[in-house]
Amino acid sequence: MGGAPVGSTAGARESAGSAVGAGTDAAGPAGPGDAPAGDPPAGDGPGADASDGVGSAGDGAPRRKISSAGATIAVLLLLLGFTMAVQLKNNSTDSGLTTARQEDLVRILSDLENSEERLRQEIAALEESQRQLNSGAAGREAALEEATRRGDDLGILAGTLPARGAGLSIRFSAGSKPVKASAILDAVQELRGAGAEAMQITGGDGASVRIVASTFFLDADGRIDVDGRRLPGPHTILVIGDPQTMLTALNIPGGVVASVTGDGGNVTVQEREVVDVAALREQTDLQYARPGT
């Protein structure tokens, strides 16, 4: 008999706990034996909620911080990679100059300075022409003079007018191997890059051909075919332009002079105060090209 009341008491406690849980889950009225509505359920008290809430907030905040830091690191890595790529490109671009000799660098610098001075003079001349053209009645006369000058310049470039001025005489003599057409073409390209304004090539037989933008060079049975005319060696190019600038361009390491001498040939360059480029080309009528609007 002594054990029965204990069991009854335990059962009553379990029943009371069940009633409390049921009253908490269901939003209905509480019975007489239920716990007060304001009391929180066991195990779900403020301490448990607070600990869960802190844990959730603690889990979320680090994730947001790690995400922002990761994005920042990724952006920095991208910027670092781009900077390294640009630096490597610049280093590879300048590698040719780093291996050049001091005297070669001096010549290249002088060439650049001469080119800059020439461009400055051209800009000044164009600005003066613009000023004269905008000066009313005197502008019309200036416009006529400017048109005449431009026509002469275009005639020289097109090879339809003779030209005279300071320049160089360049003679190509063959050695054990004949001078190739590619070597003559390289010389013409280097001279154009150095500011050559008019050129002609003369063969060993005395025949001359004016060199213009459309001129082509071909190897032909030990001779060089220039615009359809075969010229035997030795070949001489007469060119008008700044002598020092063009001489520097020809003597660049690995250039045309080094190429011809490497094949056993010889290149003789002479500076002249007056060079006459007298070979002319016939004027051709354009079939398709028209002035743009």
Number of C-alpha atoms within 10 A of each C-alpha: 5 6 7 9 10 11 11 11 11 12 12 12 12 12 14 15 16 13 17 22 16 15 19 20 10 9 9 9 10 16 11 7 10 18 18 13 13 7 10 14 17 10 9 10 11 11 10 12 12 12 11 12 12 12 11 11 11 11 11 11 11 11 11 11 10 11 12 12 12 12 11 11 12 12 12 12 12 11 12 11 12 12 12 12 12 11 12 12 12 11 12 10 11 11 11 9 12 11 10 12 10 11 9 16 15 12 18 17 12 15 19 14 13 17 17 12 12 14 12 12 12 12 12 12 12 12 12 11 16 15 12 18 18 13 11 10 10 11 17 14 13 19 16 12 13 17 12 12 12 12 12 16 15 13 16 20 18 20 25 19 18 17 22 16 17 15 27 25 18 20 20 23 20 19 14 8 12 20 26 18 19 14 17 21 16 16 20 22 15 21 25 18 13 23 18 20 18 27 29 21 24 21 22 13 11 11 13 21 24 23 25 18 9 7 12 14 18 18 15 14 10 15 20 25 17 22 14 12 15 19 22 18 19 17 23 22 23 22 30 26 21 21 22 16 23 24 21 18 24 23 15 17 13 10 15 23 22 16 17 22 16 12 15 14 18 19 18 11 16 12 16 15 11 12 20 17 25 19 19 19 15 9 11 8 7 7 6 5 7 7 4 4 3
